[in-house]
Amino acid sequence: MNNFILQKESDDRIAQLRINSRQAIFLVSIFTCLFLSILYLSAEILSGTLYKKRLNDFKKNYNIMSENLKGLQKKLENLDNKVLVIEEKDKALRNYAGMPEIDLDIRKLGTGGYGIKSNILSDNIAPMINEELIALQLDIEKISRNVNLEIESYEAIYDKVKKDINRIAKIPSIRPVKGGYLNSSFGYRKDPIDNVTRFHQGQDITVKSGTPIHSPADGIVKRAYYAGGFGNHIKLDHGNGYTTLFAHLSKIKVKHGQKVSRGEVIGLTGNTGRSTAPHLHYEIHHYGESKNPLDYFFHSPN
Ligand SMILES: [Zn+2]
């Protein structure tokens, strides 16, 4: 058996401690156990403290994040309401442009992709935050789909209106004189001069002589002269089959072949030709067929 001798020397004496190998192993074991225990306890205490600190940090971050998410949700709700207003205006515009409403199925589907990006479904995020994030992303995708749909719709409306504007500008659609009294209307009536029932092809508007007459649409002057029954009269050709006629004028302010715009003054009312009192006799024809002018009075001239 091996013996270990621990020796302490001083000048006057030598102290010796003799231990055998079994005792040595026992002592080393004890020290090792003690050392490991201390190490373990320190680690426990240290990690406990760190854990608490991290937990607190996490709670704080969680609350901040949760507040931020709620703020974003509110903003999205506002945005969603604004998109609803845009959709309403879209409906009204389509109505005016004579276009059908956007199909409800298309509205539901919208345009563009759909789907949750998997990268936010990370295990590292607290489940509550995760749910809020998914809800937010769904809202954002819904709004962006609707916005894309509206952009496409407004482009379609713009194209339609642009195409129509030339055609619409040539349809007689304003009253040729401001105010006045609507006298003899379109249809059969007893002629005020010879009392014979005849078809009256236009609308009579009683106004005082000298009232400005406005062109009801863009067009070209086809007639501008005096003739027996009509007296001083003007005939305009607006294209697309529309012509208009103005009779009994006191003054003609346009010449044959002249281009006129909607609203432009072409003459003044009067009492010339076969007329018993100052008034404007106004006719609208579409491909030669006389139309009731009252159906074309959309606006008064400005
Ligand atoms: Zn008349």
py3Dmol code that shows the C-alpha trace and the ligand (Angstrom):
import py3Dmol

protein = """\
ATOM      1  CA  MET A   1       0.000   0.000   0.000  1.00  0.00           C
ATOM      2  CA  ASN A   2       1.225   3.506  -0.904  1.00  0.00           C
ATOM      3  CA  ASN A   3       1.665   6.057   1.817  1.00  0.00           C
ATOM      4  CA  PHE A   4       1.525   9.819   1.296  1.00  0.00           C
ATOM      5  CA  ILE A   5       3.516  11.941   3.680  1.00  0.00           C
ATOM      6  CA  LEU A   6       2.655  15.587   4.127  1.00  0.00           C
ATOM      7  CA  GLN A   7       5.632  17.254   5.789  1.00  0.00           C
ATOM      8  CA  LYS A   8       5.962  20.711   7.322  1.00  0.00           C
ATOM      9  CA  GLU A   9       9.481  21.831   8.104  1.00  0.00           C
ATOM     10  CA  SER A  10      10.617  24.573  10.405  1.00  0.00           C
ATOM     11  CA  ASP A  11      14.043  25.240  11.971  1.00  0.00           C
ATOM     12  CA  ASP A  12      13.513  23.380  15.176  1.00  0.00           C
ATOM     13  CA  ARG A  13      11.082  20.608  14.261  1.00  0.00           C
ATOM     14  CA  ILE A  14       9.521  18.561  11.483  1.00  0.00           C
ATOM     15  CA  ALA A  15       5.753  17.805  11.499  1.00  0.00           C
ATOM     16  CA  GLN A  16       4.619  14.886   9.460  1.00  0.00           C
ATOM     17  CA  LEU A  17       1.105  13.717   8.483  1.00  0.00           C
ATOM     18  CA  ARG A  18       1.052  10.261   7.082  1.00  0.00           C
ATOM     19  CA  ILE A  19      -1.985   9.159   5.068  1.00  0.00           C
ATOM     20  CA  ASN A  20      -2.504   6.075   3.061  1.00  0.00           C
ATOM     21  CA  SER A  21      -3.978   6.082  -0.543  1.00  0.00           C
ATOM     22  CA  ARG A  22      -7.485   5.083   0.583  1.00  0.00           C
ATOM     23  CA  GLN A  23      -7.595   8.085   2.911  1.00  0.00           C
ATOM     24  CA  ALA A  24      -6.277  10.252   0.062  1.00  0.00           C
ATOM     25  CA  ILE A  25      -9.015   9.152  -2.337  1.00  0.00           C
ATOM     26  CA  PHE A  26     -11.611   9.831   0.381  1.00  0.00           C
ATOM     27  CA  LEU A  27     -10.306  13.335   0.957  1.00  0.00           C
ATOM     28  CA  VAL A  28     -10.128  14.166  -2.765  1.00  0.00           C
ATOM     29  CA  SER A  29     -13.719  12.876  -3.213  1.00  0.00           C
ATOM     30  CA  ILE A  30     -14.983  15.056  -0.370  1.00  0.00           C
ATOM     31  CA  PHE A  31     -13.315  18.158  -1.802  1.00  0.00           C
ATOM     32  CA  THR A  32     -14.600  17.401  -5.309  1.00  0.00           C
ATOM     33  CA  CYS A  33     -18.175  16.960  -4.034  1.00  0.00           C
ATOM     34  CA  LEU A  34     -17.960  20.150  -2.057  1.00  0.00           C
ATOM     35  CA  PHE A  35     -16.574  22.074  -5.039  1.00  0.00           C
ATOM     36  CA  LEU A  36     -19.249  20.742  -7.410  1.00  0.00           C
ATOM     37  CA  SER A  37     -22.029  21.557  -4.916  1.00  0.00           C
ATOM     38  CA  ILE A  38     -20.868  25.133  -4.577  1.00  0.00           C
ATOM     39  CA  LEU A  39     -20.557  25.427  -8.323  1.00  0.00           C
ATOM     40  CA  TYR A  40     -24.082  24.053  -8.831  1.00  0.00           C
ATOM     41  CA  LEU A  41     -25.642  26.321  -6.201  1.00  0.00           C
ATOM     42  CA  SER A  42     -23.950  29.392  -7.623  1.00  0.00           C
ATOM     43  CA  ALA A  43     -25.166  28.497 -11.101  1.00  0.00           C
ATOM     44  CA  GLU A  44     -28.699  27.987  -9.789  1.00  0.00           C
ATOM     45  CA  ILE A  45     -28.777  31.325  -8.004  1.00  0.00           C
ATOM     46  CA  LEU A  46     -27.206  33.120 -10.949  1.00  0.00           C
ATOM     47  CA  SER A  47     -29.552  31.626 -13.560  1.00  0.00           C
ATOM     48  CA  GLY A  48     -32.558  32.245 -11.301  1.00  0.00           C
ATOM     49  CA  THR A  49     -31.708  35.918 -11.095  1.00  0.00           C
ATOM     50  CA  LEU A  50     -31.043  36.132 -14.816  1.00  0.00           C
ATOM     51  CA  TYR A  51     -34.315  34.326 -15.547  1.00  0.00           C
ATOM     52  CA  LYS A  52     -36.305  36.779 -13.429  1.00  0.00           C
ATOM     53  CA  LYS A  53     -34.648  39.712 -15.140  1.00  0.00           C
ATOM     54  CA  ARG A  54     -35.336  38.284 -18.585  1.00  0.00           C
ATOM     55  CA  LEU A  55     -38.935  37.497 -17.631  1.00  0.00           C
ATOM     56  CA  ASN A  56     -39.448  41.082 -16.508  1.00  0.00           C
ATOM     57  CA  ASP A  57     -37.871  42.392 -19.704  1.00  0.00           C
ATOM     58  CA  PHE A  58     -40.071  40.092 -21.718  1.00  0.00           C
ATOM     59  CA  LYS A  59     -43.234  41.218 -19.918  1.00  0.00           C
ATOM     60  CA  LYS A  60     -42.291  44.827 -20.496  1.00  0.00           C
ATOM     61  CA  ASN A  61     -41.590  44.203 -24.183  1.00  0.00           C
ATOM     62  CA  TYR A  62     -44.776  42.207 -24.517  1.00  0.00           C
ATOM     63  CA  ASN A  63     -46.856  45.078 -23.138  1.00  0.00           C
ATOM     64  CA  ILE A  64     -45.190  47.621 -25.422  1.00  0.00           C
ATOM     65  CA  MET A  65     -45.648  45.334 -28.421  1.00  0.00           C
ATOM     66  CA  SER A  66     -49.260  44.652 -27.531  1.00  0.00           C
ATOM     67  CA  GLU A  67     -49.960  48.396 -27.273  1.00  0.00           C
ATOM     68  CA  ASN A  68     -48.268  49.011 -30.628  1.00  0.00           C
ATOM     69  CA  LEU A  69     -50.335  46.281 -32.245  1.00  0.00           C
ATOM     70  CA  LYS A  70     -53.547  47.757 -30.859  1.00  0.00           C
ATOM     71  CA  GLY A  71     -52.539  51.161 -32.264  1.00  0.00           C
ATOM     72  CA  LEU A  72     -51.912  49.627 -35.679  1.00  0.00           C
ATOM     73  CA  GLN A  73     -55.258  47.826 -35.550  1.00  0.00           C
ATOM     74  CA  LYS A  74     -57.013  51.162 -34.919  1.00  0.00           C
ATOM     75  CA  LYS A  75     -55.245  52.774 -37.862  1.00  0.00           C
ATOM     76  CA  LEU A  76     -56.240  49.875 -40.085  1.00  0.00           C
ATOM     77  CA  GLU A  77     -59.875  50.220 -39.024  1.00  0.00           C
ATOM     78  CA  ASN A  78     -59.771  53.909 -40.011  1.00  0.00           C
ATOM     79  CA  LEU A  79     -58.221  52.987 -43.339  1.00  0.00           C
ATOM     80  CA  ASP A  80     -60.869  50.341 -43.891  1.00  0.00           C
ATOM     81  CA  ASN A  81     -63.609  52.945 -43.339  1.00  0.00           C
ATOM     82  CA  LYS A  82     -61.967  55.262 -45.855  1.00  0.00           C
ATOM     83  CA  VAL A  83     -61.869  52.448 -48.404  1.00  0.00           C
ATOM     84  CA  LEU A  84     -65.625  52.030 -47.836  1.00  0.00           C
ATOM     85  CA  VAL A  85     -66.131  55.717 -48.710  1.00  0.00           C
ATOM     86  CA  ILE A  86     -64.074  55.232 -51.889  1.00  0.00           C
ATOM     87  CA  GLU A  87     -66.215  52.208 -52.775  1.00  0.00           C
ATOM     88  CA  GLU A  88     -69.382  54.296 -52.366  1.00  0.00           C
ATOM     89  CA  LYS A  89     -67.993  57.011 -54.632  1.00  0.00           C
ATOM     90  CA  ASP A  90     -66.996  54.323 -57.129  1.00  0.00           C
ATOM     91  CA  LYS A  91     -70.602  53.117 -57.184  1.00  0.00           C
ATOM     92  CA  ALA A  92     -71.924  56.648 -57.801  1.00  0.00           C
ATOM     93  CA  LEU A  93     -69.346  57.332 -60.528  1.00  0.00           C
ATOM     94  CA  ARG A  94     -70.201  54.071 -62.294  1.00  0.00           C
ATOM     95  CA  ASN A  95     -73.840  55.069 -62.145  1.00  0.00           C
ATOM     96  CA  TYR A  96     -73.118  58.426 -63.804  1.00  0.00           C
ATOM     97  CA  ALA A  97     -70.846  56.821 -66.398  1.00  0.00           C
ATOM     98  CA  GLY A  98     -73.537  54.259 -67.228  1.00  0.00           C
ATOM     99  CA  MET A  99     -71.365  51.368 -66.079  1.00  0.00           C
ATOM    100  CA  PRO A 100     -72.516  48.334 -64.102  1.00  0.00           C
ATOM    101  CA  GLU A 101     -71.526  48.003 -60.445  1.00  0.00           C
ATOM    102  CA  ILE A 102     -68.487  45.908 -59.551  1.00  0.00           C
ATOM    103  CA  ASP A 103     -69.637  42.308 -59.177  1.00  0.00           C
ATOM    104  CA  LEU A 104     -70.041  41.335 -55.527  1.00  0.00           C
ATOM    105  CA  ASP A 105     -68.037  38.144 -56.042  1.00  0.00           C
ATOM    106  CA  ILE A 106     -65.162  40.160 -57.469  1.00  0.00           C
ATOM    107  CA  ARG A 107     -65.426  42.549 -54.510  1.00  0.00           C
ATOM    108  CA  LYS A 108     -65.147  39.628 -52.104  1.00  0.00           C
ATOM    109  CA  LEU A 109     -62.184  38.109 -53.907  1.00  0.00           C
ATOM    110  CA  GLY A 110     -60.497  41.360 -54.792  1.00  0.00           C
ATOM    111  CA  THR A 111     -57.305  41.281 -56.766  1.00  0.00           C
ATOM    112  CA  GLY A 112     -53.868  40.123 -55.789  1.00  0.00           C
ATOM    113  CA  GLY A 113     -52.732  37.228 -53.651  1.00  0.00           C
ATOM    114  CA  TYR A 114     -54.063  35.839 -50.433  1.00  0.00           C
ATOM    115  CA  GLY A 115     -52.262  33.986 -47.686  1.00  0.00           C
ATOM    116  CA  ILE A 116     -50.473  34.269 -44.389  1.00  0.00           C
ATOM    117  CA  LYS A 117     -46.726  34.500 -44.548  1.00  0.00           C
ATOM    118  CA  SER A 118     -45.405  31.590 -42.473  1.00  0.00           C
ATOM    119  CA  ASN A 119     -42.449  33.538 -41.112  1.00  0.00           C
ATOM    120  CA  ILE A 120     -44.577  35.304 -38.530  1.00  0.00           C
ATOM    121  CA  LEU A 121     -45.906  32.001 -37.204  1.00  0.00           C
ATOM    122  CA  SER A 122     -42.671  31.604 -35.281  1.00  0.00           C
ATOM    123  CA  ASP A 123     -42.622  29.622 -32.034  1.00  0.00           C
ATOM    124  CA  ASN A 124     -40.482  32.302 -30.461  1.00  0.00           C
ATOM    125  CA  ILE A 125     -43.361  34.784 -30.267  1.00  0.00           C
ATOM    126  CA  ALA A 126     -45.891  34.583 -27.462  1.00  0.00           C
ATOM    127  CA  PRO A 127     -49.132  33.006 -28.745  1.00  0.00           C
ATOM    128  CA  MET A 128     -51.240  36.118 -28.016  1.00  0.00           C
ATOM    129  CA  ILE A 129     -48.907  38.379 -29.970  1.00  0.00           C
ATOM    130  CA  ASN A 130     -48.826  35.786 -32.712  1.00  0.00           C
ATOM    131  CA  GLU A 131     -52.622  35.826 -33.033  1.00  0.00           C
ATOM    132  CA  GLU A 132     -52.696  39.616 -33.123  1.00  0.00           C
ATOM    133  CA  LEU A 133     -50.040  39.640 -35.823  1.00  0.00           C
ATOM    134  CA  ILE A 134     -52.005  37.185 -37.961  1.00  0.00           C
ATOM    135  CA  ALA A 135     -55.193  39.264 -37.571  1.00  0.00           C
ATOM    136  CA  LEU A 136     -53.279  42.399 -38.535  1.00  0.00           C
ATOM    137  CA  GLN A 137     -51.791  40.777 -41.599  1.00  0.00           C
ATOM    138  CA  LEU A 138     -55.205  39.525 -42.738  1.00  0.00           C
ATOM    139  CA  ASP A 139     -56.610  43.065 -42.347  1.00  0.00           C
ATOM    140  CA  ILE A 140     -53.728  44.594 -44.284  1.00  0.00           C
ATOM    141  CA  GLU A 141     -54.152  42.082 -47.100  1.00  0.00           C
ATOM    142  CA  LYS A 142     -57.911  42.711 -47.263  1.00  0.00           C
ATOM    143  CA  ILE A 143     -57.413  46.491 -47.435  1.00  0.00           C
ATOM    144  CA  SER A 144     -54.666  46.282 -50.024  1.00  0.00           C
ATOM    145  CA  ARG A 145     -56.828  43.959 -52.167  1.00  0.00           C
ATOM    146  CA  ASN A 146     -59.708  46.435 -52.002  1.00  0.00           C
ATOM    147  CA  VAL A 147     -57.435  49.364 -52.813  1.00  0.00           C
ATOM    148  CA  ASN A 148     -56.042  47.514 -55.856  1.00  0.00           C
ATOM    149  CA  LEU A 149     -59.588  46.749 -56.979  1.00  0.00           C
ATOM    150  CA  GLU A 150     -60.567  50.418 -56.661  1.00  0.00           C
ATOM    151  CA  ILE A 151     -57.518  51.576 -58.633  1.00  0.00           C
ATOM    152  CA  GLU A 152     -58.507  49.229 -61.477  1.00  0.00           C
ATOM    153  CA  SER A 153     -62.137  50.337 -61.270  1.00  0.00           C
ATOM    154  CA  TYR A 154     -61.271  54.049 -61.349  1.00  0.00           C
ATOM    155  CA  GLU A 155     -59.035  53.475 -64.370  1.00  0.00           C
ATOM    156  CA  ALA A 156     -61.949  51.748 -66.150  1.00  0.00           C
ATOM    157  CA  ILE A 157     -64.326  54.616 -65.235  1.00  0.00           C
ATOM    158  CA  TYR A 158     -61.780  57.184 -66.445  1.00  0.00           C
ATOM    159  CA  ASP A 159     -61.419  55.400 -69.807  1.00  0.00           C
ATOM    160  CA  LYS A 160     -65.190  55.179 -70.259  1.00  0.00           C
ATOM    161  CA  VAL A 161     -65.810  58.828 -69.373  1.00  0.00           C
ATOM    162  CA  LYS A 162     -62.973  59.984 -71.631  1.00  0.00           C
ATOM    163  CA  LYS A 163     -64.476  58.042 -74.518  1.00  0.00           C
ATOM    164  CA  ASP A 164     -67.972  59.353 -73.771  1.00  0.00           C
ATOM    165  CA  ILE A 165     -67.077  62.977 -73.193  1.00  0.00           C
ATOM    166  CA  ASN A 166     -66.807  63.758 -76.916  1.00  0.00           C
ATOM    167  CA  ARG A 167     -70.147  62.117 -77.599  1.00  0.00           C
ATOM    168  CA  ILE A 168     -71.827  63.763 -74.584  1.00  0.00           C
ATOM    169  CA  ALA A 169     -70.489  67.222 -75.529  1.00  0.00           C
ATOM    170  CA  LYS A 170     -72.427  66.904 -78.787  1.00  0.00           C
ATOM    171  CA  ILE A 171     -75.790  66.022 -77.206  1.00  0.00           C
ATOM    172  CA  PRO A 172     -78.003  69.113 -76.649  1.00  0.00           C
ATOM    173  CA  SER A 173     -78.270  69.209 -72.879  1.00  0.00           C
ATOM    174  CA  ILE A 174     -78.730  72.760 -71.609  1.00  0.00           C
ATOM    175  CA  ARG A 175     -81.651  75.176 -71.822  1.00  0.00           C
ATOM    176  CA  PRO A 176     -80.877  77.619 -74.637  1.00  0.00           C
ATOM    177  CA  VAL A 177     -82.157  80.600 -72.589  1.00  0.00           C
ATOM    178  CA  LYS A 178     -82.048  81.427 -68.887  1.00  0.00           C
ATOM    179  CA  GLY A 179     -85.415  81.336 -67.187  1.00  0.00           C
ATOM    180  CA  GLY A 180     -88.486  82.281 -69.220  1.00  0.00           C
ATOM    181  CA  TYR A 181     -91.920  80.783 -69.328  1.00  0.00           C
ATOM    182  CA  LEU A 182     -92.487  77.439 -71.073  1.00  0.00           C
ATOM    183  CA  ASN A 183     -95.373  78.222 -73.403  1.00  0.00           C
ATOM    184  CA  SER A 184     -96.543  76.027 -76.300  1.00  0.00           C
ATOM    185  CA  SER A 185     -94.997  72.586 -75.833  1.00  0.00           C
ATOM    186  CA  PHE A 186     -93.978  69.798 -78.180  1.00  0.00           C
ATOM    187  CA  GLY A 187     -97.064  68.068 -79.670  1.00  0.00           C
ATOM    188  CA  TYR A 188    -100.411  68.859 -81.251  1.00  0.00           C
ATOM    189  CA  ARG A 189    -101.833  72.304 -80.524  1.00  0.00           C
ATOM    190  CA  LYS A 190    -104.166  74.902 -81.983  1.00  0.00           C
ATOM    191  CA  ASP A 191    -102.084  77.351 -84.020  1.00  0.00           C
ATOM    192  CA  PRO A 192    -102.383  80.763 -82.279  1.00  0.00           C
ATOM    193  CA  ILE A 193    -102.515  82.533 -85.661  1.00  0.00           C
ATOM    194  CA  ASP A 194    -105.042  80.563 -87.783  1.00  0.00           C
ATOM    195  CA  ASN A 195    -106.521  78.375 -85.013  1.00  0.00           C
ATOM    196  CA  VAL A 196    -105.824  75.181 -86.996  1.00  0.00           C
ATOM    197  CA  THR A 197    -104.601  72.125 -85.017  1.00  0.00           C
ATOM    198  CA  ARG A 198    -101.042  71.293 -86.080  1.00  0.00           C
ATOM    199  CA  PHE A 199     -98.097  69.364 -84.689  1.00  0.00           C
ATOM    200  CA  HIS A 200     -95.777  71.784 -82.901  1.00  0.00           C
ATOM    201  CA  GLN A 201     -92.270  70.416 -83.475  1.00  0.00           C
ATOM    202  CA  GLY A 202     -90.579  72.328 -80.698  1.00  0.00           C
ATOM    203  CA  GLN A 203     -90.822  74.110 -77.369  1.00  0.00           C
ATOM    204  CA  ASP A 204     -91.745  77.778 -77.070  1.00  0.00           C
ATOM    205  CA  ILE A 205     -90.076  79.715 -74.284  1.00  0.00           C
ATOM    206  CA  THR A 206     -91.519  83.152 -73.601  1.00  0.00           C
ATOM    207  CA  VAL A 207     -88.708  85.597 -72.760  1.00  0.00           C
ATOM    208  CA  LYS A 208     -88.306  89.277 -73.416  1.00  0.00           C
ATOM    209  CA  SER A 209     -86.682  90.287 -76.709  1.00  0.00           C
ATOM    210  CA  GLY A 210     -82.883  90.504 -76.583  1.00  0.00           C
ATOM    211  CA  THR A 211     -82.386  87.508 -74.251  1.00  0.00           C
ATOM    212  CA  PRO A 212     -79.101  85.706 -75.118  1.00  0.00           C
ATOM    213  CA  ILE A 213     -79.480  82.260 -76.729  1.00  0.00           C
ATOM    214  CA  HIS A 214     -76.833  79.693 -75.748  1.00  0.00           C
ATOM    215  CA  SER A 215     -75.782  76.769 -77.910  1.00  0.00           C
ATOM    216  CA  PRO A 216     -76.994  73.625 -76.078  1.00  0.00           C
ATOM    217  CA  ALA A 217     -73.973  71.587 -77.283  1.00  0.00           C
ATOM    218  CA  ASP A 218     -70.826  71.778 -79.403  1.00  0.00           C
ATOM    219  CA  GLY A 219     -71.670  72.021 -83.095  1.00  0.00           C
ATOM    220  CA  ILE A 220     -71.457  73.751 -86.471  1.00  0.00           C
ATOM    221  CA  VAL A 221     -73.796  76.487 -87.801  1.00  0.00           C
ATOM    222  CA  LYS A 222     -75.837  75.104 -90.737  1.00  0.00           C
ATOM    223  CA  ARG A 223     -78.288  77.982 -91.175  1.00  0.00           C
ATOM    224  CA  ALA A 224     -78.177  81.577 -89.986  1.00  0.00           C
ATOM    225  CA  TYR A 225     -80.567  83.774 -91.952  1.00  0.00           C
ATOM    226  CA  TYR A 226     -84.112  85.155 -92.245  1.00  0.00           C
ATOM    227  CA  ALA A 227     -86.902  82.904 -93.605  1.00  0.00           C
ATOM    228  CA  GLY A 228     -90.661  83.539 -93.807  1.00  0.00           C
ATOM    229  CA  GLY A 229     -92.141  81.502 -90.929  1.00  0.00           C
ATOM    230  CA  PHE A 230     -89.073  81.188 -88.644  1.00  0.00           C
ATOM    231  CA  GLY A 231     -87.943  84.778 -89.167  1.00  0.00           C
ATOM    232  CA  ASN A 232     -84.309  85.155 -88.136  1.00  0.00           C
ATOM    233  CA  HIS A 233     -83.298  81.619 -87.283  1.00  0.00           C
ATOM    234  CA  ILE A 234     -80.251  79.445 -86.641  1.00  0.00           C
ATOM    235  CA  LYS A 235     -79.818  75.717 -87.240  1.00  0.00           C
ATOM    236  CA  LEU A 236     -76.916  73.911 -85.571  1.00  0.00           C
ATOM    237  CA  ASP A 237     -75.534  70.481 -86.453  1.00  0.00           C
ATOM    238  CA  HIS A 238     -74.036  68.748 -83.384  1.00  0.00           C
ATOM    239  CA  GLY A 239     -72.981  65.499 -85.036  1.00  0.00           C
ATOM    240  CA  ASN A 240     -74.178  62.021 -84.029  1.00  0.00           C
ATOM    241  CA  GLY A 241     -77.474  62.858 -85.767  1.00  0.00           C
ATOM    242  CA  TYR A 242     -78.412  65.815 -83.552  1.00  0.00           C
ATOM    243  CA  THR A 243     -79.537  69.176 -84.950  1.00  0.00           C
ATOM    244  CA  THR A 244     -81.188  72.114 -83.132  1.00  0.00           C
ATOM    245  CA  LEU A 245     -83.154  75.083 -84.438  1.00  0.00           C
ATOM    246  CA  PHE A 246     -83.810  78.518 -82.912  1.00  0.00           C
ATOM    247  CA  ALA A 247     -86.457  80.783 -84.439  1.00  0.00           C
ATOM    248  CA  HIS A 248     -87.942  84.328 -84.249  1.00  0.00           C
ATOM    249  CA  LEU A 249     -84.593  85.887 -83.246  1.00  0.00           C
ATOM    250  CA  SER A 250     -84.007  89.623 -83.052  1.00  0.00           C
ATOM    251  CA  LYS A 251     -80.285  89.155 -83.758  1.00  0.00           C
ATOM    252  CA  ILE A 252     -78.116  86.386 -85.254  1.00  0.00           C
ATOM    253  CA  LYS A 253     -74.570  86.362 -83.841  1.00  0.00           C
ATOM    254  CA  VAL A 254     -73.057  83.475 -85.819  1.00  0.00           C
ATOM    255  CA  LYS A 255     -72.243  82.759 -89.468  1.00  0.00           C
ATOM    256  CA  HIS A 256     -72.818  79.711 -91.651  1.00  0.00           C
ATOM    257  CA  GLY A 257     -70.108  77.084 -91.112  1.00  0.00           C
ATOM    258  CA  GLN A 258     -68.941  78.554 -87.796  1.00  0.00           C
ATOM    259  CA  LYS A 259     -67.991  76.193 -84.957  1.00  0.00           C
ATOM    260  CA  VAL A 260     -69.764  76.815 -81.651  1.00  0.00           C
ATOM    261  CA  SER A 261     -69.232  75.380 -78.172  1.00  0.00           C
ATOM    262  CA  ARG A 262     -71.842  74.442 -75.599  1.00  0.00           C
ATOM    263  CA  GLY A 263     -72.946  77.561 -73.709  1.00  0.00           C
ATOM    264  CA  GLU A 264     -71.695  80.012 -76.367  1.00  0.00           C
ATOM    265  CA  VAL A 265     -74.125  82.863 -77.208  1.00  0.00           C
ATOM    266  CA  ILE A 266     -75.333  82.435 -80.822  1.00  0.00           C
ATOM    267  CA  GLY A 267     -78.047  85.114 -80.995  1.00  0.00           C
ATOM    268  CA  LEU A 268     -80.736  87.116 -79.189  1.00  0.00           C
ATOM    269  CA  THR A 269     -84.422  86.267 -78.881  1.00  0.00           C
ATOM    270  CA  GLY A 270     -87.068  88.353 -80.615  1.00  0.00           C
ATOM    271  CA  ASN A 271     -90.405  88.363 -82.413  1.00  0.00           C
ATOM    272  CA  THR A 272     -89.501  87.960 -86.101  1.00  0.00           C
ATOM    273  CA  GLY A 273     -91.338  85.746 -88.642  1.00  0.00           C
ATOM    274  CA  ARG A 274     -94.635  84.043 -87.882  1.00  0.00           C
ATOM    275  CA  SER A 275     -94.808  85.015 -84.210  1.00  0.00           C
ATOM    276  CA  THR A 276     -97.422  86.798 -82.115  1.00  0.00           C
ATOM    277  CA  ALA A 277     -95.256  87.732 -79.117  1.00  0.00           C
ATOM    278  CA  PRO A 278     -91.541  87.704 -78.210  1.00  0.00           C
ATOM    279  CA  HIS A 279     -90.454  84.121 -77.586  1.00  0.00           C
ATOM    280  CA  LEU A 280     -87.896  81.526 -78.606  1.00  0.00           C
ATOM    281  CA  HIS A 281     -89.062  78.598 -80.704  1.00  0.00           C
ATOM    282  CA  TYR A 282     -86.620  75.749 -80.010  1.00  0.00           C
ATOM    283  CA  GLU A 283     -86.437  72.422 -81.885  1.00  0.00           C
ATOM    284  CA  ILE A 284     -84.267  69.329 -81.428  1.00  0.00           C
ATOM    285  CA  HIS A 285     -83.983  66.687 -84.134  1.00  0.00           C
ATOM    286  CA  HIS A 286     -82.251  63.346 -83.962  1.00  0.00           C
ATOM    287  CA  TYR A 287     -81.568  61.799 -87.382  1.00  0.00           C
ATOM    288  CA  GLY A 288     -84.368  63.961 -88.795  1.00  0.00           C
ATOM    289  CA  GLU A 289     -86.939  63.012 -86.161  1.00  0.00           C
ATOM    290  CA  SER A 290     -88.201  65.867 -83.981  1.00  0.00           C
ATOM    291  CA  LYS A 291     -87.693  65.316 -80.253  1.00  0.00           C
ATOM    292  CA  ASN A 292     -89.298  66.903 -77.207  1.00  0.00           C
ATOM    293  CA  PRO A 293     -86.766  69.559 -76.062  1.00  0.00           C
ATOM    294  CA  LEU A 294     -87.933  69.184 -72.444  1.00  0.00           C
ATOM    295  CA  ASP A 295     -86.281  65.741 -72.426  1.00  0.00           C
ATOM    296  CA  TYR A 296     -82.956  67.471 -73.096  1.00  0.00           C
ATOM    297  CA  PHE A 297     -83.068  70.238 -70.495  1.00  0.00           C
ATOM    298  CA  PHE A 298     -80.434  69.007 -68.049  1.00  0.00           C
ATOM    299  CA  HIS A 299     -78.958  72.346 -66.998  1.00  0.00           C
ATOM    300  CA  SER A 300     -79.522  76.043 -67.304  1.00  0.00           C
ATOM    301  CA  PRO A 301     -76.746  77.964 -69.088  1.00  0.00           C
ATOM    302  CA  ASN A 302     -74.311  79.387 -66.551  1.00  0.00           C
TER     303      ASN A 302
END
"""
ligand_1 = """\
1
ZN
Zn -92.950 77.431 -81.617
"""
view = py3Dmol.view(width=600, height=400)
view.addModel(protein, "pdb")
view.setStyle({"model": 0}, {"cartoon": {"style": "trace"}})
view.addModel(ligand_1, "xyz")
view.setStyle({"model": 1}, {"stick": {}})
view.zoomTo()
view.show()
